[in-house]
Amino acid sequence: MKITGVLFAAAFALSMIVAGSAFAGASGKVDGVEGEGRKVTIAGKTVDISNSKTKVTIKGKAAKRGDIKAGMTCTADVDSGAAAMVACK
């Protein structure tokens, strides 16, 4: 029984490490916005935002990329290319 618990804990820890390294986004204050929200710099990292591919929310409500302003706190989930999601406060 003890070995099973240890193996389970090790597998869980490994999955959390792998999942954590998969996040390729940005999180923090918006430093700048270019082209009506087409490019947003969050905590020094520039993120492309698409009208059709990126889901944008501000304070939990649907928004448009042009609604993102410098000084907001945002999290962007980027796999490759344009962000899949940008959530701002």
C-alpha positions in Angstrom: 0.0 0.0 0.0 2.8 2.5 0.9 4.5 1.9 -2.5 1.3 2.6 -4.4 0.8 5.9 -2.5 4.4 6.9 -3.2 4.1 6.1 -6.9 0.8 7.9 -7.1 2.3 11.0 -5.5 5.3 10.9 -7.8 3.2 10.6 -10.9 1.0 13.5 -9.7 4.0 15.7 -9.0 5.5 14.9 -12.4 2.2 15.7 -14.2 2.0 19.1 -12.4 5.6 19.9 -13.5 4.8 19.0 -17.1 1.5 21.0 -17.0 3.2 24.0 -15.5 5.8 24.1 -18.2 3.2 24.0 -20.9 1.9 27.5 -20.1 3.5 29.7 -22.7 1.6 32.9 -22.0 2.1 36.1 -20.0 0.6 37.4 -16.8 0.9 40.8 -15.2 0.4 44.5 -16.0 -0.3 45.6 -19.6 2.7 47.8 -20.6 1.4 48.8 -24.0 -1.2 48.3 -26.7 -0.5 48.6 -30.4 -2.8 48.6 -33.4 -6.1 48.8 -31.6 -5.2 45.7 -29.5 -3.6 43.6 -32.2 -0.4 43.4 -30.1 -0.4 43.8 -26.3 2.7 43.8 -24.1 2.0 42.1 -20.8 4.9 42.2 -18.2 7.4 42.7 -21.1 6.1 40.0 -23.3 4.3 40.9 -26.6 1.2 38.9 -27.3 -0.7 38.8 -30.6 -4.5 39.0 -30.3 -6.9 37.9 -33.0 -10.5 39.0 -33.4 -11.6 35.6 -34.4 -9.2 33.3 -32.5 -8.8 35.0 -29.1 -11.4 35.0 -26.4 -11.0 38.3 -24.5 -12.7 39.0 -21.1 -12.5 42.0 -18.8 -13.7 41.5 -15.3 -15.3 38.2 -16.4 -17.4 39.7 -19.2 -16.8 39.3 -22.9 -14.8 42.1 -24.5 -13.0 43.1 -27.7 -9.2 43.3 -28.1 -9.6 47.1 -28.5 -10.9 47.3 -24.9 -7.6 46.3 -23.4 -5.8 49.3 -22.0 -2.3 49.9 -20.5 -2.3 49.5 -16.8 -4.8 46.6 -16.7 -3.7 43.3 -15.1 -4.1 40.5 -17.7 -3.3 36.8 -18.2 -2.8 35.5 -21.8 -2.8 31.9 -22.8 -0.6 31.4 -25.8 0.2 28.1 -27.4 1.5 29.3 -30.7 0.5 32.3 -32.9 -2.3 34.4 -31.5 -3.4 34.0 -27.9 -6.3 31.6 -27.3 -7.5 33.6 -24.3 -6.8 37.0 -22.6 -8.5 37.7 -19.3 -8.1 41.1 -17.8 -9.1 42.9 -14.6 
